[in-house]
Every structure is written in structure tokens, then in C-alpha cells.
């Protein structure tokens, strides 16, 4: 799990630092390879205890603060190594250009490029590396006092095994789906002897409760000759599961029985029987594969037609692996049902008159649960013992995440987080930058992940496009209910449940700043790396003083502007933001200035050498400065709806890492065929191409773009 902090991009950069090419680049700057190796060793000393710290951070605030220091150090190391790699890339590009032409034009360009990168060149890389090593040594000393252990360390809290018993008096809002599923359980399939139905949903949604209701329904009891309830939990162990099934149907297995012996016993016990099996809480999609699923079914082939398997899981891929004929994604409870459940727990055996003043507060508290039964129960039990109005108000203004007695809820969600793969964890945590209930687009989010360096091929993914890797990560988060399809927006829009959003903020919020509806940024933490500015319809003018806290900010990576889109240049932005603030954000990877009435960008944008993503959609931009062509890391440039844009920079072909160039509705754009578009070999999408009258039909440039 250490990769969750030592990002894939940092590992890649460490590998690059061992190459002879980069060694040649480093030596003239008096930065020894041994010094960089020492930096790597210091990181590894700290990262050996990261697994333990990742678990303990949820119960020990000092450990959480220690982790923040480590993440901050990782960020600084990434910036330094990115800087080295970018300068090496710049020299490669310019050396290649010189070898092709050797012209005065290229010599002039190289001098211009040297001036653009000058702000970085004056700093001592050796001094920065030594400071980083000393910082990591101090962090390593602190790990001893915190009792952090190397290797696996402390394990995440596990969920108690479920049973088939349920107290139906505490179940609300599931009658309709219960009856629908009972009818399915009672039906007979004319093709298969045994079918699978899956119940999928986020932790705490009530999947196990629904399965218990089905298992204990009177009609279900009468319909099936044999029933078995198995709580699978973390590992899909076929031997263990088979033993539990045998025990449940009254056939005691022997301790030393092999899987073959167990399956023969099970087959003999169930032949010509109508059988119901519940596999509750399947987690591990690695131990559950097509082979293990088929081997589970093998001894069940002799059961009577109409036998059923009910599966519950947080992961939709489990349903696919089990070949479910029907998958039900469990919806949230209605506000009315949530209140009924909360009222039963919180006000049980209490004076109704004394509870009157608490009811309005209680209803607001229930709203925070967003239809999650486990959250409602957790807060209901917490407040049952609290009689003072002030105590209820304290709970109302607190985040559920910070309420200790909500640990049953927290452990459920924390388990979901711990079961994410390390790269997916980082992509999920990045989403804390968005406000609650924010609707996001899948493709746009993947482009942001890519720009932030969160997407890198794993050992078995080397041949996959990086966008495909982003899709796999997104789909994993969707399948495991970290993301949900929005019911309010377009089909391609997604949201996060508030509790899931709070989890993202807990693990990553110290590195994010978010300002809503035109508020002024009051203070910027030194550790802050990501900034999102959300504008409503009533904030049409953004003055410099709203952002003046950023003047001395050096390490910001994200400057993301989110608006209630009008698809036109509707907002005014102080020129001082462009001239005095953005040039200082030298570590910026993402820059979004969509829908502002800006007509140009400062030449200093070329100094933002880490920049990978630029969105100037629906601005009044007329021309881009030539210095944009020094942004050798740029992957995404969105100029959609820039109706006043007349031309692209003449050397745009130098942006060899550009993958997305969105020029949709750039109606004033002139000829593009002389700009070196054909050199953009990595381009995946080009939405618009203009062939000028003077140059004739030079469409052959597009033949070079093999990735489109």
C-alpha cells in the first residue's frame, strides 16, 4: 500500500534518474547520482511503515498528521524530479530541432526557450535535495515515537460476521423490493436448475438486511427444502465456504476433508432438493474469479429446478463474475423512512413532550445521512443517550466522520477504502477537491487525473493507453459505489454520496482549498496543492483581492474554476490574477479559466513548465502567446467555444505530449496546416481542423496522427 503515497509517477521518475541520459544532464549542475540515491533511500525508510500509518490514521490524529508530512514531502520530491525530467525533455526537443534544420530561426527559438525556463535555473538543485533528505530524516525519527511498524502493521477493522437473523421492527422502506425479490425466488427457470441474484450497494446501504428479510420470509421457508447462510467477507475460500454450507444443511464435515470430498458430500446432500444459498458480503474480487465461481456451482448441479443463490456485495463486478441473472443496486431510503427509523431508535422509551424540541434538530441530522440506513442507526444510537438540546445541536454541526460513536458506520466505509488498489485510492482522494453534490463528467475527470500524474500503467498494463487505465479506475470506483450516477444531470454525470465525500476530504482535504460562490480566499496553507473556485450566477466579477492570498504561493498544482455554465464569456477576471498570481504557481499542472472575458494570456505562462491541462473554453481569447509552445508536458488544451481565437501558436508542433486539442466552435480560427500539427504524434482527439486557402489542401499532415 506504500504506492498510495509514493506515487507511480515518482517511482517512474526514480527509474528515469538511473538512465545515462539524465545522468549526463545532472552532472553539469553538480547534482550527484549518489545524492539522489540517498533521497530515495530516505523515502523508503519512511514508506516501510506507511501501511501501518494508513490504518492507524483513522483512530490516531498524530499518525494522520505524520502522514500529511510524508505526503507533503512526496509532493516536493515529485516537483523537483519533474523539473529535472522536463528540462531534459526540453533539451531533447531542441537538439532534435537543431539537427533537422540548424537554422537561425531555431537558434532564436532556443534562446527564447532558455529565457522562459530561467526562473528555475537559478535555484540550487543540490541544496533542495539536501534539504529534502534532512526533512525525511526528521520524519523518520517521529515514526518511532508513534509506534509505527514496518510491513503490514495493524490491519484495518474488520466487519463482524453476519447471521441470517433480523429484527424486522427496525427495517423501513424495503417492502416493495422485498416482495419483488421474493417473487423472483419463488419462480422457476426453465433453463437453469440454479440462478443467481445479486444485491449491490455502498457500505451501510442495507444489503445484508434485505438478504435477511428474504431468507426469513415465510413463503421462502416453505418453498425451499434446504437453506444455507454464509458470510464470505474478505476471502472467497472455497473449502471454508463449502464446509459452512454443509454445516448449515445439517451435514457436519470432517476437519481434514479435501475439497473433492466436501463437494461430493454436498452434492449427495442436495440432490433432488430445492436449495437456497445466501453468500453475504463478498469482498475479494481477486480470490473470486470465474474458475472459483464455477467450482462453487459444480456440486449444486443436482438440485431441483428453481434453486437460487443470493449474493450481496459492494462491488458490481462480483455480480458479473457470479453470472447473476439479475442485479439490484440498492437505493437509499426515502427521507420519511429514514426519519421513522431514527425516531424509533433515538426517542425509544423517552418522554414525548421532552422530545418535541429535539425533533426539528433530529430531522436536519437525518438529512445528513442521505438515505443510508447504517448512518441513521449510528446517529440514532448516539443521540438516544443525549437529552440536552445543545448536545443535539453539536451533532448537527459536526461531520458524521468526526463522531466517534459512529464508528460502526466509519468502519464500514473505511473497509471499502482499504480494499481499493493503491492507484485507485489516489484517484479517489483527488475528488475531495470538488464540493459536495458536485456533478462531474467521466472523461473530464480522467483528463484531470492524467494531468495530475495519477495514471500510470501497472506491470500488466504496459500496452494500454493511459486513458484506458483511467477508465478502469473510474469503473472500479463506480462498481464499488464510491461514485454514483447522477439522477439530476446528464447521463454522463456522476456524484459522490456525502459520506464518501467526507472520507475523501478526511484522507486528502489538508491539501485542498475550495472557495464557493465568490468568497475571498483568506489563508493558504503551505501544504495546499489543489484549489477549486466555484462560481454561481451572481459572481460575475472576480477581483484580484479575492485571490491575493495566493501571491506567495509556490507549490499549487491545481487552479480549477467550476461554474454554472453559460457557455459564453460571462465572467470578468482581474488582469492582476493573470499577471501577479499565476506566474508564481510554478508547479501548476491544471489551469482552468473557462468563461472569463480574457483576451490574452501573459507570456510568462511558458514558465509553468509542469502544466499538463489548460482549459480556456468560452473565453474571449484572441491569440495564444508563442511561449505556450514551451509547455512540453501539456497533454490537454481545451479551447472550445473560443469564437474570437484567430490562430494557434506557430510552433504548436513542439507540444509532443499533447493528447487532446479541443477547438470545437472556434469559428475565427485561420489556417492550421502550417503549424506542425502533424508532429503531435500522441494526439487522441482533434475536434476541428482548418485548411487555409493559400496552402492548398495539406491534409496529409493528418495522416501522421495515428492515435486519433
C-alpha positions in Angstrom: 0.0 0.0 0.0 3.1 2.3 0.1 2.4 3.1 -3.5 -0.6 5.1 -2.3 1.9 7.8 -1.1 5.0 7.1 -3.3 3.0 7.7 -6.4 3.6 5.8 -9.6 4.8 9.0 -11.2 7.5 9.3 -8.5 8.6 5.7 -9.0 8.8 6.3 -12.7 10.9 9.4 -12.1 13.3 7.5 -9.8 13.7 5.0 -12.7 14.4 7.8 -15.1 17.1 9.1 -12.8 19.1 6.0 -13.3 19.3 6.5 -17.0 22.6 7.6 -18.6 20.7 10.4 -20.4 19.6 12.0 -17.2 22.9 11.4 -15.6 24.5 13.4 -18.3 22.0 16.2 -17.7 22.6 16.2 -13.9 26.4 16.2 -13.8 26.9 19.8 -15.2 24.6 21.0 -12.4 26.7 19.4 -9.7 23.9 17.2 -8.6 25.4 13.7 -8.0 23.6 10.5 -8.6 24.6 9.3 -5.1 22.7 12.3 -3.6 19.6 11.3 -5.4 20.0 7.7 -4.4 20.3 8.9 -0.8 17.0 10.7 -1.2 15.4 7.5 -2.5 16.7 5.5 0.5 15.3 8.1 3.0 11.9 7.8 1.3 12.0 4.0 1.6 12.8 4.2 5.3 9.6 6.2 5.8 7.5 4.3 3.4 8.2 1.0 5.0 5.7 2.0 7.8 3.1 3.6 5.6 0.8 0.5 5.6 0.5 0.7 9.4 0.0 4.5 9.3 -2.7 4.3 6.6 -4.8 2.1 9.0 -4.0 4.0 12.3 -4.7 7.4 10.9 -8.5 6.9 11.4 -8.0 6.4 15.1 -4.9 8.4 15.9 -4.7 12.1 14.9 -1.0 12.2 15.5 -0.5 9.5 12.9 -2.7 11.4 10.5 -0.6 14.5 10.9 2.6 12.4 10.3 1.1 11.0 7.1 0.4 14.6 6.0 4.1 15.4 6.4 5.1 12.4 4.3 2.6 13.3 1.5 3.9 16.9 1.6 7.5 15.6 1.2 6.4 13.4 -1.7 4.8 16.3 -3.5 8.0 18.4 -3.2 10.1 15.4 -4.4 7.8 15.0 -7.4 8.1 18.6 -8.3 11.9 18.5 -8.2 12.2 15.4 -10.2 9.5 16.5 -12.7 11.6 19.7 -13.1 14.7 17.7 -13.9 12.9 15.4 -16.3 11.2 18.4 -18.0 14.4 20.2 -18.6 15.9 17.0 -20.1 12.9 16.7 -22.4 13.3 20.4 -23.5 16.9 19.8 -24.4 16.0 16.7 -26.4 13.3 18.5 -28.4 15.6 21.5 -29.1 18.5 19.3 -30.0 16.3 17.3 -32.4 15.0 20.6 -34.0 18.6 21.9 -34.4 19.7 18.6 -36.0 16.8 18.9 -38.5 17.3 22.5 -39.6 20.2 24.2 -37.8 18.5 27.5 -38.9 18.8 30.8 -37.2 15.1 30.6 -36.5 15.6 27.5 -34.4 18.6 29.1 -32.6 16.4 32.2 -31.8 13.7 29.9 -30.5 16.2 28.0 -28.3 17.3 31.4 -26.8 13.7 32.3 -26.2 13.1 28.9 -24.6 16.1 29.4 -22.3 14.7 32.7 -21.1 11.3 31.1 -20.4 12.8 28.5 -18.2 15.2 30.8 -16.4 13.2 31.2 -13.1 14.0 27.5 -12.4 17.6 27.5 -13.5 18.8 29.9 -10.8 17.9 27.6 -7.9 20.3 25.1 -6.5 19.0 21.6 -7.1 21.7 20.2 -4.8 20.6 22.4 -1.9 16.9 21.4 -2.4 17.8 17.7 -2.4 19.8 18.1 0.8 17.0 19.9 2.5 14.6 17.2 1.5 16.9 14.5 2.9 17.1 16.3 6.2 13.4 16.7 6.3 12.8 13.0 5.7 15.3 12.1 8.4 13.2 14.1 10.9 10.0 12.4 9.7 11.7 9.0 10.1 12.6 9.8 13.8 8.9 10.7 14.5 7.7 7.3 13.3 9.4 5.6 16.2 7.6 7.6 18.8 4.3 6.9 17.0 4.9 3.1 17.3 4.5 2.6 13.6 5.5 -0.9 12.4 7.2 -2.0 9.2 5.4 -4.3 6.7 1.7 -4.9 7.1 1.4 -3.4 10.6 -2.1 -3.0 12.0 -4.9 -4.5 10.0 -8.0 -2.4 9.1 -11.0 -3.0 11.4 -13.0 -6.0 10.1 -16.7 -6.3 10.0 -18.4 -8.7 12.4 -19.7 -11.8 10.6 -23.4 -11.5 9.6 -26.0 -14.1 10.5 -29.4 -14.8 9.0 -31.3 -13.4 11.9 -33.0 -9.9 11.6 -35.2 -7.7 13.8 -37.8 -6.6 11.3 -39.1 -3.9 13.6 -36.0 -1.9 12.7 -36.4 -2.2 9.0 -38.2 0.5 7.0 -38.7 1.3 3.3 -37.8 -2.2 1.9 -41.3 -3.7 1.5 -41.6 -3.2 -2.3 -38.2 -4.5 -3.2 -38.6 -7.4 -0.7 -41.8 -8.6 -2.3 -40.4 -8.2 -5.8 -37.4 -10.4 -4.9 -39.5 -12.9 -3.0 -41.5 -13.5 -6.3 -38.2 -14.0 -8.1 -37.0 -16.5 -5.5 -40.3 -18.4 -5.9 -40.1 -18.6 -9.7 -38.6 -21.5 -11.6 -36.2 -21.0 -14.5 -36.9 -23.4 -17.4 -33.3 -23.4 -18.4 -31.1 -23.5 -15.3 -31.5 -25.5 -12.2 -29.9 -22.8 -10.1 -29.8 -19.0 -10.8 -28.0 -16.1 -9.1 -29.4 -12.8 -8.0 -27.1 -10.0 -6.6 -27.8 -7.1 -4.3 -25.2 -4.4 -4.8 -24.7 -1.1 -2.9 -22.3 1.0 -0.9 -21.4 0.1 2.7 -24.2 0.7 5.1 -27.0 0.7 2.4 -28.8 -2.3 3.9 -27.8 -5.2 1.6 -27.4 -7.7 4.4 -30.7 -6.6 5.9 -32.5 -7.1 2.7 -31.0 -10.6 2.3 -32.0 -11.5 5.8 -35.6 -10.4 5.1 -35.7 -12.7 2.0 -34.1 -15.6 3.9 -36.6 -15.4 6.7 -39.8 -14.8 4.6 -42.5 -17.3 5.4 -43.1 -18.2 1.7 -39.4 -18.6 1.1 -39.1 -21.0 4.1 -42.0 -23.1 2.7 -40.6 -23.1 -0.9 -37.1 -24.4 -0.3 -36.2 -27.8 1.2 -32.7 -26.7 2.3 -31.2 -23.2 3.1 -27.7 -22.0 4.0 -26.4 -18.6 5.0 -22.7 -18.0 4.6 -20.9 -14.7 5.5 -18.0 -14.7 3.0 -16.3 -11.4 3.9 -12.7 -10.8 3.0 -11.6 -14.0 1.1 -13.6 -16.3 -1.1 -12.2 -19.5 0.3 -14.0 -22.4 -1.5 -13.1 -25.0 1.1 -14.3 -22.9 4.0 -17.5 -21.9 2.2 -18.3 -25.5 1.4 -17.8 -26.5 5.0 -20.2 -23.8 6.2 -22.8 -24.8 3.6 -22.6 -28.4 4.8 -22.9 -27.4 8.4 -25.9 -25.2 7.6 -27.8 -28.1 6.0 -27.1 -30.5 8.8 -24.2 -32.4 7.4 -21.1 -32.0 9.6 -17.8 -32.0 7.6 -14.6 -33.5 8.9 -11.7 -31.2 9.7 -9.3 -33.0 7.2 -11.8 -33.4 4.3 -10.4 -32.3 1.0 -12.3 -30.0 -1.3 -13.2 -33.1 -3.5 -14.6 -35.0 -0.5 -16.5 -31.9 0.7 -18.1 -31.3 -2.7 -19.2 -34.9 -3.1 -20.8 -34.8 0.3 -22.6 -31.5 -0.6 -23.8 -32.9 -4.0 -25.2 -36.1 -2.3 -26.9 -34.0 0.4 -28.6 -31.7 -2.1 -29.6 -34.0 -4.9 -33.3 -33.5 -5.8 -33.6 -30.8 -3.2 -34.8 -27.2 -3.8 -31.9 -25.2 -2.3 -31.4 -21.5 -1.3 -27.9 -20.3 -0.7 -27.1 -16.7 0.6 -23.5 -15.6 0.1 -23.3 -12.4 2.1 -20.7 -9.6 1.9 -18.3 -10.9 -0.9 -15.3 -8.6 -0.9 -12.3 -10.1 -2.6 -12.6 -10.0 -6.3 -9.1 -11.4 -6.7 -9.9 -14.7 -4.9 -13.3 -14.8 -6.6 -12.8 -15.5 -10.3 -14.7 -17.4 -13.0 -13.0 -20.6 -12.0 -13.9 -20.4 -8.3 -17.4 -19.4 -9.2 -17.9 -22.4 -11.5 -16.3 -24.8 -8.9 -18.8 -23.5 -6.3 -21.7 -24.3 -8.7 -20.4 -27.8 -9.5 -21.9 -29.7 -6.5 -25.1 -27.7 -6.9 -26.0 -29.0 -10.4 -28.1 -31.9 -8.9 -30.5 -29.6 -7.1 -34.1 -29.2 -8.2 -35.0 -26.5 -10.8 -35.9 -23.3 -9.0 -32.9 -23.3 -6.6 -31.4 -19.9 -6.0 -28.2 -18.2 -4.9 -28.4 -14.7 -3.4 -25.2 -12.7 -3.4 -24.6 -9.3 -1.6 -21.5 -7.2 -2.4 -20.3 -3.6 -2.6 -18.7 -4.4 -5.9 -20.7 -4.8 -9.1 -18.0 -6.9 -10.7 -18.8 -9.7 -8.2 -22.3 -9.9 -9.7 -20.8 -10.3 -13.2 -18.3 -13.0 -12.0 -21.2 -14.9 -10.4 -23.2 -14.7 -13.6 -26.2 -13.1 -12.0 -29.4 -13.2 -14.0 -30.5 -10.1 -12.1 -28.5 -7.4 -10.2 -30.3 -5.0 -7.9 -28.5 -1.8 -7.0 -29.9 -0.9 -3.6 -31.3 2.6 -3.5 -31.2 5.0 -0.5 -34.1 5.1 1.9 -36.6 7.9 1.5 -36.5 10.8 4.0 -39.7 9.6 5.5 -38.4 6.1 6.1 -35.1 7.5 7.4 -37.0 9.6 10.0 -39.1 6.7 11.1 -36.0 4.6 11.7 -34.2 7.4 13.5 -37.3 8.2 15.6 -37.7 4.6 16.8 -34.0 4.4 17.9 -33.4 7.9 19.3 -36.7 8.5 21.0 -37.4 5.0 22.3 -38.6 4.9 25.9 -38.4 8.7 26.2 -40.9 11.3 27.2 -42.7 12.5 24.0 -43.1 16.0 25.4 -39.4 16.3 26.2 -38.6 15.2 22.6 -40.6 17.9 20.9 -37.8 20.5 20.9 -35.4 17.9 19.6 -37.4 16.7 16.6 -36.6 19.7 14.3 -32.9 19.2 15.0 -33.2 15.5 14.6 -34.8 15.9 11.1 -31.9 18.0 10.0 -29.5 15.4 11.3 -31.3 12.7 9.4 -31.0 14.7 6.2 -27.2 14.5 6.6 -27.4 10.7 6.3 -28.7 10.9 2.7 -30.8 7.8 2.9 -28.0 5.5 4.3 -29.7 3.2 6.9 -26.4 2.5 8.8 -25.8 6.2 9.2 -29.3 6.8 10.5 -28.9 3.9 13.0 -25.5 5.1 14.1 -26.6 8.6 14.9 -29.9 7.4 16.4 -28.0 5.3 18.9 -25.6 8.2 19.6 -28.4 10.6 20.4 -30.6 8.2 22.4 -28.5 9.0 25.5 -28.3 12.7 24.9 -31.1 14.8 26.4 -29.9 18.3 26.1 -30.8 20.4 23.1 -27.2 21.7 23.0 -25.9 18.2 22.6 -28.1 17.6 19.6 -27.0 20.9 18.0 -23.4 19.9 18.5 -24.0 16.7 16.5 -25.9 18.7 13.8 -22.9 21.0 13.1 -20.4 18.1 13.2 -19.4 16.0 10.3 -20.5 12.3 10.7 -16.9 11.5 10.1 -15.8 13.1 13.4 -18.4 11.4 15.6 -16.6 8.7 17.5 -19.7 6.6 18.3 -20.4 6.4 14.6 -17.5 4.0 14.3 -19.8 1.2 13.1 -20.6 3.3 10.1 -17.0 4.5 9.8 -15.5 1.0 9.8 -17.9 0.0 7.0 -16.8 2.9 4.8 -13.1 2.6 5.8 -13.1 -1.0 4.8 -14.3 -0.1 1.4 -11.5 2.4 1.1 -8.8 0.0 2.3 -9.9 -2.6 -0.3 -9.2 -0.1 -3.2 -6.0 -0.7 -5.1 -3.3 2.0 -4.2 -3.5 3.9 -7.6 -7.3 4.0 -7.3 -7.1 5.3 -3.8 -5.1 8.3 -5.0 -7.6 9.0 -7.8 -10.5 8.8 -5.3 -8.8 11.1 -2.8 -8.2 13.7 -5.6 -12.0 14.0 -5.9 -12.1 15.7 -2.5 -11.4 18.9 -4.4 -15.0 19.0 -5.6 -17.8 20.4 -3.4 -20.5 18.1 -2.0 -23.1 17.2 -4.6 -20.9 18.3 -7.4 -21.7 16.6 -10.7 -18.7 15.6 -12.7 -18.1 14.1 -16.1 -16.2 10.9 -16.5 -14.0 11.9 -19.4 -13.2 15.3 -17.8 -12.2 13.7 -14.5 -9.9 11.2 -16.3 -8.2 14.0 -18.1 -7.6 15.7 -14.7 -6.3 12.5 -13.2 -3.9 12.2 -16.1 -2.7 15.8 -15.7 -2.0 15.3 -12.0 0.2 12.2 -12.8 -2.2 9.8 -11.1 -2.4 7.4 -14.1 0.5 5.1 -14.8 0.5 1.6 -16.3 1.0 -1.3 -13.8 3.0 -4.4 -14.7 0.2 -6.0 -16.6 -1.0 -2.7 -18.3 2.1 -1.6 -20.3 0.3 -1.8 -23.7 -2.8 0.1 -22.6 -3.5 3.7 -23.4 -3.3 5.8 -20.3 -6.9 7.0 -20.9 -8.0 3.3 -20.7 -6.3 3.0 -17.4 -8.2 6.0 -16.2 -11.5 4.4 -17.4 -10.6 1.2 -15.4 -10.0 3.2 -12.3 -13.2 5.2 -12.7 -15.2 2.0 -13.4 -13.8 0.4 -10.2 -14.9 3.4 -8.1 -18.3 3.2 -9.8 -18.7 -0.5 -9.3 -17.8 -0.2 -5.6 -20.3 2.7 -5.0 -17.7 5.4 -4.4 -19.3 7.1 -7.4 -23.0 7.1 -8.3 -24.8 8.1 -11.5 -26.4 11.4 -11.1 -30.2 11.5 -11.3 -30.3 15.2 -11.7 -27.9 15.9 -14.6 -26.9 14.4 -17.9 -26.4 10.6 -18.4 -22.6 11.1 -18.3 -22.7 12.9 -15.0 -21.7 11.3 -11.6 -21.8 12.3 -8.0 -20.4 11.1 -4.6 -22.5 10.3 -1.6 -21.9 12.9 1.1 -20.4 10.3 3.5 -18.0 9.1 0.7 -17.1 12.7 0.0 -16.3 13.2 3.7 -14.0 10.2 3.5 -12.1 11.8 0.6 -11.8 15.0 2.5 -10.5 13.2 5.6 -7.7 11.5 3.7 -6.8 14.3 1.4 -8.5 17.5 2.5 -5.4 19.1 4.0 -4.0 19.6 0.5 -7.1 21.2 -1.0 -8.7 24.7 -0.9 -12.2 25.2 -2.1 -14.0 28.5 -2.2 -17.7 28.7 -3.1 -19.8 31.5 -4.6 -17.3 34.3 -4.7 -15.9 34.1 -1.2 -12.4 35.5 -0.7 -9.5 33.1 -0.1 -8.5 34.2 3.4 -5.4 32.0 4.0 -3.5 29.5 2.0 -1.7 26.6 3.9 1.9 25.9 2.8 0.7 22.3 2.2 -2.1 23.2 -0.1 -1.7 21.9 -3.6 -5.1 22.0 -5.2 -7.5 24.9 -5.5 -11.1 24.9 -6.8 -13.1 28.1 -7.2 -16.8 27.5 -7.6 -18.8 30.4 -9.1 -22.6 30.8 -9.0 -24.6 33.0 -11.3 -24.3 36.0 -9.0 -20.5 36.2 -9.0 -19.8 37.7 -12.5 -16.7 39.7 -11.5 -13.6 38.2 -9.8 -11.4 40.9 -8.3 -7.7 40.5 -7.5 -8.3 40.8 -3.8 -10.2 37.5 -3.7 -7.0 35.7 -4.6 -4.3 37.9 -3.1 -3.6 35.2 -0.5 -2.0 33.2 -3.4 0.6 35.8 -4.2 3.4 34.0 -2.4 2.1 30.5 -3.2 4.7 28.4 -5.0 3.6 24.8 -4.8 0.0 24.9 -6.1 -0.7 22.2 -8.6 -4.4 22.8 -9.5 -6.2 26.0 -10.3 -9.6 24.7 -11.2 -12.6 27.0 -12.0 -16.1 25.5 -11.8 -19.1 27.4 -12.9 -22.8 27.1 -13.6 -22.1 27.0 -17.3 -23.5 29.7 -19.6 -21.2 28.7 -22.5 -20.2 32.3 -23.1 -17.6 34.7 -21.8 -19.8 35.9 -18.9 -17.3 36.5 -16.1 -14.7 39.2 -15.6 -11.3 38.4 -14.2 -8.8 40.9 -12.9 -5.7 41.1 -15.1 -3.6 41.1 -11.9 -4.7 37.5 -11.3 -3.0 36.6 -14.6 0.0 38.8 -14.2 0.8 38.6 -10.5 -0.6 35.3 -9.2 -0.5 32.6 -12.0 3.2 33.2 -12.8 4.1 32.3 -9.2 2.4 29.0 -9.4 5.4 27.3 -11.0 4.3 23.8 -10.0 0.9 24.1 -11.6 -0.4 21.0 -13.5 -4.0 22.1 -14.1 -5.2 25.5 -15.1 -8.9 26.3 -15.8 -10.1 29.8 -16.7 -13.2 28.9 -18.6 -15.9 31.5 -19.5 -13.8 34.6 -18.5 -13.7 37.7 -20.6 -9.9 37.4 -21.1 -8.5 38.3 -24.5 -4.9 37.1 -24.0 -2.5 35.3 -21.7 0.8 36.6 -20.3 4.0 35.4 -21.9 5.0 34.1 -18.5 2.6 31.2 -18.9 5.6 29.4 -20.6 7.3 29.4 -17.2 4.7 26.9 -15.9 6.7 24.0 -17.2 4.8 21.4 -15.3 1.5 22.4 -16.9 -0.4 19.4 -18.3 -4.0 20.7 -18.6 -5.3 24.1 -19.8 -9.0 24.9 -20.2 -9.8 28.3 -21.8 -13.3 27.3 -23.0 -15.7 30.0 -23.9 -13.3 32.9 -23.2 -12.6 35.9 -25.4 -9.1 34.8 -26.1 -7.9 36.1 -29.5 -4.3 34.7 -29.7 -2.1 32.4 -27.6 1.4 33.6 -26.8 4.2 31.7 -28.5 5.6 30.8 -25.1 2.7 28.2 -24.8 4.9 26.1 -27.0 7.4 25.7 -24.2 4.8 23.7 -22.2 6.4 20.4 -23.2 4.3 18.4 -20.7 1.0 19.7 -21.9 -1.5 16.9 -22.5 -4.8 18.6 -22.8 -5.7 22.0 -24.3 -9.4 22.9 -24.4 -10.3 26.0 -26.5 -13.9 25.0 -27.1 -16.2 27.9 -27.9 -13.3 30.5 -28.2 -15.1 32.3 -31.1 -12.5 35.1 -31.2 -9.5 32.9 -31.5 -7.8 33.6 -34.8 -4.7 31.5 -34.8 -2.7 28.9 -32.9 1.0 29.4 -31.9 3.3 28.8 -34.9 5.3 26.1 -33.1 2.5 24.1 -31.6 4.1 21.0 -33.1 6.7 21.2 -30.2 4.0 20.1 -27.8 4.8 16.5 -28.3 2.9 15.2 -25.3 -0.4 16.8 -26.4 -3.2 14.3 -26.5 -6.4 16.4 -26.6 -6.9 19.5 -28.6 -10.5 20.7 -28.4 -11.2 23.5 -31.0 -14.9 23.0 -31.3 -16.7 26.2 -32.4 -13.5 28.2 -32.8 -15.1 29.9 -35.8 -12.5 32.6 -36.4 -9.6 30.2 -36.5 -7.4 30.6 -39.6 -5.2 28.1 -41.4 -3.7 25.3 -39.2 -1.8 23.3 -41.8 1.5 25.2 -41.4 1.6 24.9 -37.6 3.2 21.4 -37.3 0.0 19.7 -36.2 1.3 16.5 -37.8 4.2 16.4 -35.2 1.7 15.8 -32.4 2.1 12.0 -32.6 0.3 11.4 -29.3 -2.9 13.3 -30.2 -6.0 11.3 -29.4 -8.6 13.9 -30.3 -8.7 16.9 -32.6 -12.2 18.3 -32.8 -11.6 20.9 -35.6 -9.0 21.4 -38.4 -8.8 24.3 -40.8 -7.1 24.1 -44.2 -6.1 27.5 -45.4 -6.7 28.6 -49.0 -3.1 29.7 -49.5 -1.6 26.4 -48.5 -3.9 24.3 -50.5 -5.2 21.0 -49.4 -2.4 19.9 -47.0 -4.5 17.2 -45.3 -1.5 14.9 -45.4 -0.4 16.2 -42.1 -3.4 14.5 -40.5 -2.1 11.1 -41.8 0.7 11.3 -39.2 -1.9 11.4 -36.4 -2.3 7.6 -36.0 -3.8 7.7 -32.5 -6.9 9.7 -33.4 
